[in-house]
Amino acid sequence: MHALQLLFKTSAAALLLGLCLTLRTGTAQGQIQNVISANLTTSQIDNSTGYVITLAVSNLISQCIVVKNTLEVSDMVFFPYGNFRFTSCLCGVSTRRFFWEIEAPENGIITGKAQVVSEENICPPGVNISTPVYEIVITRDIIITL
């Protein structure tokens, strides 16, 4: 009987500990800082099925970060000059724009992705790089009206 009472006391203590850890974790999650922001835009080229896609990525912190930028598209969207993956160094609060040219003969979906990565030899030598884990994904629909 005494062992059973100890089991119930331990269970209550474990529940209280779990509650405290949950409350503390919730507070820590609220303190996550935005590291980057991104904006994906499309511009039609001269009433054709061609578009220029622009992904503007902004560094929101004062430290330097390395950002990898990619574009994913639906099956009916083509890259006449190649689907490039851009990796760049953003130092201080700054914005950099990345461009792709696509052909979209039908409606399509474009997904722009900006991700903070840890890569060497992207930023100039001697620059301290911050590598928080952060990724932002933006999806846009291209609507073709012919």
C-alpha positions, 0 to 999 in steps of 0.5 A, spaced: 500 500 500 505 504 501 508 503 494 502 505 491 501 511 495 508 513 493 506 512 485 501 517 486 505 522 489 510 521 484 505 522 478 502 528 481 510 531 481 511 529 474 504 532 472 506 539 475 513 538 472 510 537 466 506 543 466 512 548 468 516 545 462 510 546 458 509 553 460 516 555 460 517 552 453 511 556 451 514 563 453 521 561 449 517 560 443 514 567 443 521 570 443 523 567 436 525 573 432 524 573 425 531 573 421 528 574 414 522 576 410 521 574 403 516 577 397 515 573 391 512 577 385 511 576 377 511 581 371 508 579 365 513 580 359 509 584 353 503 580 353 506 573 352 506 567 356 513 569 359 514 572 366 519 575 370 519 572 377 522 576 383 524 574 390 526 579 394 529 577 401 530 581 407 535 580 412 532 583 419 538 582 423 544 586 424 549 580 423 551 577 416 547 571 414 547 566 408 541 565 404 539 560 399 534 562 394 530 557 390 524 557 385 519 551 384 514 551 379 508 546 377 509 541 371 507 546 365 512 552 367 518 552 364 525 555 365 528 557 358 535 560 361 535 555 367 532 554 374 538 557 378 539 556 385 542 563 388 546 563 395 548 570 397 551 573 403 546 578 407 549 583 412 546 588 416 539 590 415 538 589 407 534 586 401 537 583 395 533 581 389 533 574 385 530 574 378 528 568 374 525 568 367 519 563 366 514 561 360 507 559 363 503 557 357 497 555 362 496 556 369 501 554 374 504 555 381 510 558 383 513 556 390 519 561 392 523 559 398 529 563 402 532 559 407 538 561 412 544 556 411 551 555 414 555 555 408 562 557 407 566 562 402 559 565 401 561 571 405 567 575 405 573 573 409 573 575 416 566 576 417 562 573 423 556 569 420 550 568 424 546 561 422 539 561 426 535 556 423 530 559 419 526 558 412 520 562 409 516 559 403 512 563 399 507 560 394 504 564 388 499 562 383 500 564 375 493 565 372 494 566 364 489 570 361 490 569 353 
